[in-house]
Amino acid sequence: MSGRKVVTALLVGVAIGWCVGLFLESIVANTPNTIDPQELRWLRRLVGAAGGLAGLAIEAIRQLQAANPDPAYHRRSRLKR
């Protein structure tokens, strides 16, 4: 596996998760509910970490699938009617 691609996917996932966390934080901040700002920061961190984990998992599985030597695995299956 290429470690550089996995780390890049991890960083991209964290960045996307961080942006989603900022979006969720702004939505929650504009509601009439009072929520501690510390909890909103933890929400952003949690969503960022989840995005990073998702990016890491997707790239690792993609590389494992590409490295599979079985030709039947790479053959596209057709829908039988």
MMTF fields as JSON, N, C-alpha, C and O atoms, coordinates in Angstrom:
{
  "mmtfVersion": "1.0.0",
  "mmtfProducer": "UNKNOWN",
  "numBonds": 323,
  "numAtoms": 324,
  "numGroups": 81,
  "numChains": 1,
  "numModels": 1,
  "chainsPerModel": [1],
  "groupsPerChain": [81],
  "chainIdList": ["A"],
  "bondAtomList": [4, 2, 8, 6, 12, 10, 16, 14, 20, 18, 24, 22, 28, 26, 32, 30, 36, 34, 40, 38, 44, 42, 48, 46, 52, 50, 56, 54, 60, 58, 64, 62, 68, 66, 72, 70, 76, 74, 80, 78, 84, 82, 88, 86, 92, 90, 96, 94, 100, 98, 104, 102, 108, 106, 112, 110, 116, 114, 120, 118, 124, 122, 128, 126, 132, 130, 136, 134, 140, 138, 144, 142, 148, 146, 152, 150, 156, 154, 160, 158, 164, 162, 168, 166, 172, 170, 176, 174, 180, 178, 184, 182, 188, 186, 192, 190, 196, 194, 200, 198, 204, 202, 208, 206, 212, 210, 216, 214, 220, 218, 224, 222, 228, 226, 232, 230, 236, 234, 240, 238, 244, 242, 248, 246, 252, 250, 256, 254, 260, 258, 264, 262, 268, 266, 272, 270, 276, 274, 280, 278, 284, 282, 288, 286, 292, 290, 296, 294, 300, 298, 304, 302, 308, 306, 312, 310, 316, 314, 320, 318],
  "bondOrderList": [1, 1, 1, 1, 1, 1, 1, 1, 1, 1, 1, 1, 1, 1, 1, 1, 1, 1, 1, 1, 1, 1, 1, 1, 1, 1, 1, 1, 1, 1, 1, 1, 1, 1, 1, 1, 1, 1, 1, 1, 1, 1, 1, 1, 1, 1, 1, 1, 1, 1, 1, 1, 1, 1, 1, 1, 1, 1, 1, 1, 1, 1, 1, 1, 1, 1, 1, 1, 1, 1, 1, 1, 1, 1, 1, 1, 1, 1, 1, 1],
  "groupList": [{"groupName": "MET", "atomNameList": ["N", "CA", "C", "O"], "elementList": ["N", "C", "C", "O"], "formalChargeList": [0, 0, 0, 0], "bondAtomList": [1, 0, 2, 1, 3, 2], "bondOrderList": [1, 1, 2], "singleLetterCode": "M", "chemCompType": "L-PEPTIDE LINKING"}, {"groupName": "SER", "atomNameList": ["N", "CA", "C", "O"], "elementList": ["N", "C", "C", "O"], "formalChargeList": [0, 0, 0, 0], "bondAtomList": [1, 0, 2, 1, 3, 2], "bondOrderList": [1, 1, 2], "singleLetterCode": "S", "chemCompType": "L-PEPTIDE LINKING"}, {"groupName": "GLY", "atomNameList": ["N", "CA", "C", "O"], "elementList": ["N", "C", "C", "O"], "formalChargeList": [0, 0, 0, 0], "bondAtomList": [1, 0, 2, 1, 3, 2], "bondOrderList": [1, 1, 2], "singleLetterCode": "G", "chemCompType": "PEPTIDE LINKING"}, {"groupName": "ARG", "atomNameList": ["N", "CA", "C", "O"], "elementList": ["N", "C", "C", "O"], "formalChargeList": [0, 0, 0, 0], "bondAtomList": [1, 0, 2, 1, 3, 2], "bondOrderList": [1, 1, 2], "singleLetterCode": "R", "chemCompType": "L-PEPTIDE LINKING"}, {"groupName": "LYS", "atomNameList": ["N", "CA", "C", "O"], "elementList": ["N", "C", "C", "O"], "formalChargeList": [0, 0, 0, 0], "bondAtomList": [1, 0, 2, 1, 3, 2], "bondOrderList": [1, 1, 2], "singleLetterCode": "K", "chemCompType": "L-PEPTIDE LINKING"}, {"groupName": "VAL", "atomNameList": ["N", "CA", "C", "O"], "elementList": ["N", "C", "C", "O"], "formalChargeList": [0, 0, 0, 0], "bondAtomList": [1, 0, 2, 1, 3, 2], "bondOrderList": [1, 1, 2], "singleLetterCode": "V", "chemCompType": "L-PEPTIDE LINKING"}, {"groupName": "THR", "atomNameList": ["N", "CA", "C", "O"], "elementList": ["N", "C", "C", "O"], "formalChargeList": [0, 0, 0, 0], "bondAtomList": [1, 0, 2, 1, 3, 2], "bondOrderList": [1, 1, 2], "singleLetterCode": "T", "chemCompType": "L-PEPTIDE LINKING"}, {"groupName": "ALA", "atomNameList": ["N", "CA", "C", "O"], "elementList": ["N", "C", "C", "O"], "formalChargeList": [0, 0, 0, 0], "bondAtomList": [1, 0, 2, 1, 3, 2], "bondOrderList": [1, 1, 2], "singleLetterCode": "A", "chemCompType": "L-PEPTIDE LINKING"}, {"groupName": "LEU", "atomNameList": ["N", "CA", "C", "O"], "elementList": ["N", "C", "C", "O"], "formalChargeList": [0, 0, 0, 0], "bondAtomList": [1, 0, 2, 1, 3, 2], "bondOrderList": [1, 1, 2], "singleLetterCode": "L", "chemCompType": "L-PEPTIDE LINKING"}, {"groupName": "ILE", "atomNameList": ["N", "CA", "C", "O"], "elementList": ["N", "C", "C", "O"], "formalChargeList": [0, 0, 0, 0], "bondAtomList": [1, 0, 2, 1, 3, 2], "bondOrderList": [1, 1, 2], "singleLetterCode": "I", "chemCompType": "L-PEPTIDE LINKING"}, {"groupName": "TRP", "atomNameList": ["N", "CA", "C", "O"], "elementList": ["N", "C", "C", "O"], "formalChargeList": [0, 0, 0, 0], "bondAtomList": [1, 0, 2, 1, 3, 2], "bondOrderList": [1, 1, 2], "singleLetterCode": "W", "chemCompType": "L-PEPTIDE LINKING"}, {"groupName": "CYS", "atomNameList": ["N", "CA", "C", "O"], "elementList": ["N", "C", "C", "O"], "formalChargeList": [0, 0, 0, 0], "bondAtomList": [1, 0, 2, 1, 3, 2], "bondOrderList": [1, 1, 2], "singleLetterCode": "C", "chemCompType": "L-PEPTIDE LINKING"}, {"groupName": "PHE", "atomNameList": ["N", "CA", "C", "O"], "elementList": ["N", "C", "C", "O"], "formalChargeList": [0, 0, 0, 0], "bondAtomList": [1, 0, 2, 1, 3, 2], "bondOrderList": [1, 1, 2], "singleLetterCode": "F", "chemCompType": "L-PEPTIDE LINKING"}, {"groupName": "GLU", "atomNameList": ["N", "CA", "C", "O"], "elementList": ["N", "C", "C", "O"], "formalChargeList": [0, 0, 0, 0], "bondAtomList": [1, 0, 2, 1, 3, 2], "bondOrderList": [1, 1, 2], "singleLetterCode": "E", "chemCompType": "L-PEPTIDE LINKING"}, {"groupName": "ASN", "atomNameList": ["N", "CA", "C", "O"], "elementList": ["N", "C", "C", "O"], "formalChargeList": [0, 0, 0, 0], "bondAtomList": [1, 0, 2, 1, 3, 2], "bondOrderList": [1, 1, 2], "singleLetterCode": "N", "chemCompType": "L-PEPTIDE LINKING"}, {"groupName": "PRO", "atomNameList": ["N", "CA", "C", "O"], "elementList": ["N", "C", "C", "O"], "formalChargeList": [0, 0, 0, 0], "bondAtomList": [1, 0, 2, 1, 3, 2], "bondOrderList": [1, 1, 2], "singleLetterCode": "P", "chemCompType": "L-PEPTIDE LINKING"}, {"groupName": "ASP", "atomNameList": ["N", "CA", "C", "O"], "elementList": ["N", "C", "C", "O"], "formalChargeList": [0, 0, 0, 0], "bondAtomList": [1, 0, 2, 1, 3, 2], "bondOrderList": [1, 1, 2], "singleLetterCode": "D", "chemCompType": "L-PEPTIDE LINKING"}, {"groupName": "GLN", "atomNameList": ["N", "CA", "C", "O"], "elementList": ["N", "C", "C", "O"], "formalChargeList": [0, 0, 0, 0], "bondAtomList": [1, 0, 2, 1, 3, 2], "bondOrderList": [1, 1, 2], "singleLetterCode": "Q", "chemCompType": "L-PEPTIDE LINKING"}, {"groupName": "TYR", "atomNameList": ["N", "CA", "C", "O"], "elementList": ["N", "C", "C", "O"], "formalChargeList": [0, 0, 0, 0], "bondAtomList": [1, 0, 2, 1, 3, 2], "bondOrderList": [1, 1, 2], "singleLetterCode": "Y", "chemCompType": "L-PEPTIDE LINKING"}, {"groupName": "HIS", "atomNameList": ["N", "CA", "C", "O"], "elementList": ["N", "C", "C", "O"], "formalChargeList": [0, 0, 0, 0], "bondAtomList": [1, 0, 2, 1, 3, 2], "bondOrderList": [1, 1, 2], "singleLetterCode": "H", "chemCompType": "L-PEPTIDE LINKING"}],
  "groupTypeList": [0, 1, 2, 3, 4, 5, 5, 6, 7, 8, 8, 5, 2, 5, 7, 9, 2, 10, 11, 5, 2, 8, 12, 8, 13, 1, 9, 5, 7, 14, 6, 15, 14, 6, 9, 16, 15, 17, 13, 8, 3, 10, 8, 3, 3, 8, 5, 2, 7, 7, 2, 2, 8, 7, 2, 8, 7, 9, 13, 7, 9, 3, 17, 8, 17, 7, 7, 14, 15, 16, 15, 7, 18, 19, 3, 3, 1, 3, 8, 4, 3],
  "groupIdList": [1, 2, 3, 4, 5, 6, 7, 8, 9, 10, 11, 12, 13, 14, 15, 16, 17, 18, 19, 20, 21, 22, 23, 24, 25, 26, 27, 28, 29, 30, 31, 32, 33, 34, 35, 36, 37, 38, 39, 40, 41, 42, 43, 44, 45, 46, 47, 48, 49, 50, 51, 52, 53, 54, 55, 56, 57, 58, 59, 60, 61, 62, 63, 64, 65, 66, 67, 68, 69, 70, 71, 72, 73, 74, 75, 76, 77, 78, 79, 80, 81],
  "secStructList": [7, 7, 2, 2, 2, 2, 2, 2, 2, 2, 2, 2, 2, 2, 2, 2, 2, 2, 2, 2, 2, 2, 2, 2, 2, 2, 2, 2, 2, 6, 1, 1, 1, 7, 7, 7, 2, 2, 2, 2, 2, 2, 2, 2, 2, 2, 2, 2, 2, 2, 2, 2, 2, 2, 2, 2, 2, 2, 2, 2, 2, 2, 2, 2, 2, 2, 6, 7, 7, 7, 2, 2, 2, 2, 1, 7, 7, 7, 7, 7, 7],
  "xCoordList": [0.839, 0.0, 0.88, 1.969, 0.395, 1.106, 0.711, -0.429, 1.658, 1.39, 1.081, 0.289, 1.704, 1.483, 0.035, -0.568, -0.529, -1.92, -2.874, -3.881, -2.556, -3.42, -3.401, -4.449, -2.219, -2.119, -2.799, -3.44, -2.667, -3.348, -4.861, -5.565, -5.36, -6.798, -7.248, -8.344, -6.408, -6.713, -6.833, -7.784, -5.874, -5.885, -7.066, -7.68, -7.378, -8.532, -9.819, -10.705, -9.919, -11.09, -11.238, -12.348, -10.123, -10.159, -10.598, -11.403, -10.082, -10.449, -11.94, -12.615, -12.444, -13.872, -14.705, -15.71, -14.296, -15.012, -14.988, -15.982, -13.859, -13.734, -14.707, -15.355, -14.802, -15.732, -17.183, -17.99, -17.51, -18.864, -19.119, -20.218, -18.109, -18.24, -18.471, -19.284, -17.766, -17.996, -19.41, -20.061, -19.871, -21.236, -22.254, -23.189, -22.079, -22.992, -22.92, -23.939, -21.719, -21.549, -22.281, -22.89, -22.227, -22.925, -24.439, -25.169, -24.91, -26.347, -26.792, -27.803, -26.048, -26.412, -26.275, -27.067, -25.293, -25.09, -26.228, -26.489, -26.909, -28.003, -29.377, -30.394, -29.419, -30.687, -30.928, -29.988, -32.147, -32.426, -31.887, -31.931, -31.403, -30.857, -29.53, -28.778, -29.25, -27.956, -27.098, -27.419, -26.008, -25.084, -23.705, -23.287, -23.022, -21.685, -20.753, -20.731, -19.994, -19.067, -18.03, -17.57, -17.664, -16.721, -17.314, -16.602, -18.609, -19.267, -19.306, -19.178, -19.485, -19.478, -18.096, -17.984, -17.049, -15.693, -15.45, -14.81, -15.964, -15.805, -16.593, -16.156, -17.755, -18.524, -17.713, -17.658, -17.079, -16.27, -15.103, -14.801, -14.452, -13.333, -13.805, -13.136, -14.954, -15.484, -15.83, -15.508, -16.49, -16.853, -15.599, -15.544, -14.596, -13.334, -12.624, -12.094, -12.611, -11.972, -12.727, -12.112, -14.048, -14.845, -14.58, -14.497, -14.446, -14.121, -12.748, -12.559, -11.787, -10.446, -10.433, -9.761, -11.176, -11.255, -11.924, -11.511, -12.951, -13.634, -12.689, -12.639, -11.945, -10.998, -9.909, -9.527, -9.417, -8.398, -8.923, -8.245, -10.119, -10.7, -10.982, -10.717, -11.51, -11.838, -10.579, -10.571, -9.514, -8.279, -7.612, -7.08, -7.629, -7.02, -7.759, -7.126, -9.082, -9.866, -9.664, -9.571, -9.595, -9.369, -8.037, -7.943, -7.007, -5.694, -5.685, -5.046, -6.374, -6.45, -7.188, -6.781, -8.259, -8.989, -8.142, -8.187, -7.371, -6.525, -5.383, -4.911, -4.938, -3.807, -4.222, -3.357, -5.499, -5.963, -5.583, -5.946, -4.848, -4.377, -5.425, -5.19, -6.542, -7.545, -8.226, -8.853, -8.116, -8.719, -10.247, -10.878, -10.834, -12.292, -12.792, -13.924, -11.956, -12.341, -12.43, -13.252, -11.578, -11.546, -12.523, -12.761, -13.091, -14.041, -15.365, -15.86, -15.916, -17.199, -18.301, -18.361, -19.157, -20.277, -21.409, -21.692, -22.041, -23.165, -24.461, -24.536, -25.456, -26.751, -27.368, -27.468, -27.78, -28.41, -29.913, -30.521, -30.485, -31.941, -32.648, -33.872],
  "yCoordList": [-1.183, 0.0, 1.241, 1.256, 2.254, 3.516, 4.357, 4.807, 4.558, 5.311, 6.769, 7.387, 7.32, 8.731, 8.971, 9.967, 8.063, 8.213, 8.06, 8.764, 7.137, 6.928, 8.152, 8.587, 8.712, 9.906, 11.093, 11.901, 11.206, 12.281, 12.142, 13.129, 10.916, 10.686, 10.995, 11.514, 10.68, 10.995, 12.5, 12.975, 13.253, 14.706, 15.345, 16.284, 14.846, 15.363, 15.063, 15.913, 13.867, 13.514, 14.381, 14.785, 14.672, 15.55, 16.946, 17.569, 17.446, 18.789, 18.868, 19.827, 17.86, 17.854, 17.719, 18.412, 16.835, 16.679, 17.95, 18.295, 18.649, 19.904, 20.946, 21.672, 21.011, 21.958, 21.607, 22.496, 20.339, 19.921, 20.255, 20.674, 20.071, 20.424, 21.914, 22.307, 22.757, 24.204, 24.555, 25.419, 23.882, 24.104, 23.728, 24.486, 22.563, 22.146, 23.089, 23.393, 23.549, 24.478, 25.787, 26.356, 26.269, 27.518, 27.327, 28.236, 26.157, 25.885, 25.873, 26.484, 25.187, 25.09, 26.444, 26.767, 27.233, 28.546, 29.505, 30.43, 29.3, 30.185, 29.655, 30.131, 28.703, 28.217, 28.872, 29.381, 28.867, 29.501, 28.713, 29.21, 27.545, 26.752, 27.33, 27.898, 27.185, 27.609, 26.379, 25.511, 26.319, 25.187, 25.743, 26.763, 25.07, 25.488, 25.497, 24.527, 26.56, 26.61, 25.488, 25.053, 25.021, 23.908, 22.639, 21.874, 22.42, 21.256, 21.369, 20.37, 22.591, 22.782, 22.518, 21.99, 22.881, 22.58, 21.079, 20.569, 20.366, 18.913, 18.278, 17.284, 18.845, 18.349, 18.482, 17.554, 19.65, 19.878, 18.896, 18.345, 18.676, 17.72, 16.3, 15.557, 15.926, 14.58, 14.356, 13.314, 15.342, 15.206, 15.204, 14.481, 15.999, 15.993, 14.662, 14.16, 14.084, 12.775, 11.69, 10.791, 11.77, 10.783, 10.903, 9.894, 12.129, 12.318, 11.771, 11.164, 11.986, 11.443, 9.933, 9.314, 9.339, 7.879, 7.325, 6.291, 8.011, 7.573, 7.655, 6.733, 8.756, 8.884, 7.823, 7.265, 7.553, 6.53, 5.157, 4.411, 4.831, 3.523, 3.374, 2.32, 4.411, 4.332, 4.118, 3.283, 4.859, 4.713, 3.366, 2.755, 2.9, 1.601, 0.471, -0.422, 0.503, -0.532, -0.441, -1.467, 0.778, 0.937, 0.33, -0.327, 0.552, -0.015, -1.528, -2.224, -2.037, -3.491, -4.126, -5.184, -3.503, -4.037, -3.99, -4.92, -2.926, -2.8, -3.803, -4.223, -4.188, -5.104, -6.576, -7.451, -6.863, -8.243, -8.902, -8.399, -10.032, -10.656, -11.511, -11.931, -11.775, -12.646, -11.948, -10.905, -12.501, -11.826, -11.813, -10.908, -12.789, -12.812, -11.639, -11.182, -11.178, -10.072, -8.76, -7.898, -8.618, -7.389, -7.411, -6.377, -8.571, -8.672, -8.05, -8.315, -7.235, -6.606, -7.623, -8.293, -7.738, -8.68, -8.014, -6.828, -8.801, -8.303, -8.769, -9.85, -7.935, -8.336, -9.35, -9.109, -10.479, -11.516, -11.308, -11.122, -11.343, -11.12, -12.39, -12.4],
  "zCoordList": [0.0, 0.0, 0.0, 0.575, -0.641, -0.7, 0.506, 0.621, 1.39, 2.611, 2.339, 3.052, 1.308, 0.993, 0.576, 0.976, -0.227, -0.651, 0.519, 0.605, 1.423, 2.585, 3.485, 3.962, 3.721, 4.568, 3.889, 4.56, 2.572, 1.852, 1.97, 2.184, 1.83, 1.982, 3.409, 3.618, 4.382, 5.772, 5.961, 6.582, 5.43, 5.585, 4.846, 5.353, 3.665, 2.928, 3.7, 3.787, 4.252, 5.046, 6.28, 6.628, 6.948, 8.121, 7.708, 8.399, 6.591, 6.125, 5.796, 6.17, 5.097, 4.761, 6.028, 6.187, 6.927, 8.192, 9.019, 9.659, 9.012, 9.757, 9.19, 9.944, 7.859, 7.229, 7.559, 7.831, 7.538, 7.918, 9.387, 9.751, 10.224, 11.632, 11.823, 12.66, 11.059, 11.123, 10.68, 11.268, 9.647, 9.16, 10.23, 10.492, 10.847, 11.906, 13.1, 13.72, 13.421, 14.529, 14.259, 15.165, 13.019, 12.701, 12.736, 13.129, 12.331, 12.408, 13.864, 14.21, 14.712, 16.123, 16.809, 17.695, 16.42, 17.039, 16.718, 17.488, 15.595, 15.199, 15.605, 15.1, 16.486, 17.014, 18.374, 18.983, 18.849, 20.142, 21.346, 22.472, 21.133, 22.24, 22.709, 21.917, 23.98, 24.505, 24.719, 25.53, 23.983, 24.062, 24.38, 23.832, 25.258, 25.664, 24.444, 23.687, 24.244, 23.089, 23.11, 22.054, 24.285, 24.382, 23.758, 23.107, 23.958, 23.355, 21.834, 21.127, 21.338, 19.888, 19.299, 18.192, 20.027, 19.548, 19.517, 18.598, 20.528, 20.534, 19.4, 18.821, 19.078, 17.937, 16.653, 15.845, 16.468, 15.266, 15.215, 14.156, 16.341, 16.381, 16.082, 15.364, 16.633, 16.413, 14.943, 14.373, 14.336, 12.919, 12.046, 11.052, 12.402, 11.657, 11.753, 10.762, 12.954, 13.129, 12.367, 11.793, 12.361, 11.614, 10.115, 9.416, 9.622, 8.205, 7.864, 6.81, 8.757, 8.539, 8.527, 7.701, 9.446, 9.496, 8.242, 7.717, 7.766, 6.547, 5.341, 4.528, 5.229, 4.124, 4.171, 3.143, 5.368, 5.556, 5.149, 4.443, 5.592, 5.28, 3.786, 3.208, 3.164, 1.736, 0.91, 0.005, 1.206, 0.424, 0.687, -0.24, 1.915, 2.219, 1.5, 0.937, 1.514, 0.827, -0.678, -1.352, -1.216, -2.655, -3.072, -4.109, -2.257, -2.582, -2.431, -3.22, -1.444, -1.29, -2.463, -2.943, -2.929, -4.077, -5.336, -6.141, -5.524, -6.715, -6.697, -7.754, -5.516, -5.406, -5.444, -5.424, -5.499, -5.508, -6.831, -7.894, -6.783, -8.025, -8.738, -9.872, -8.128, -8.726, -9.905, -9.715, -11.121, -12.283, -12.223, -12.769, -11.577, -11.465, -10.609, -10.764, -9.735, -8.867, -9.648, -9.337, -10.664, -11.445, -12.614, -13.238, -12.917, -14.017, -13.578, -12.482, -14.437, -14.117, -14.315, -15.346, -13.344, -13.461, -14.222, -14.05, -15.06, -15.843, -15.187, -14.603, -15.302, -14.778, -15.722, -16.925, -15.18, -15.997, -15.972, -14.918, -17.142, -17.253, -17.561, -17.691]
}
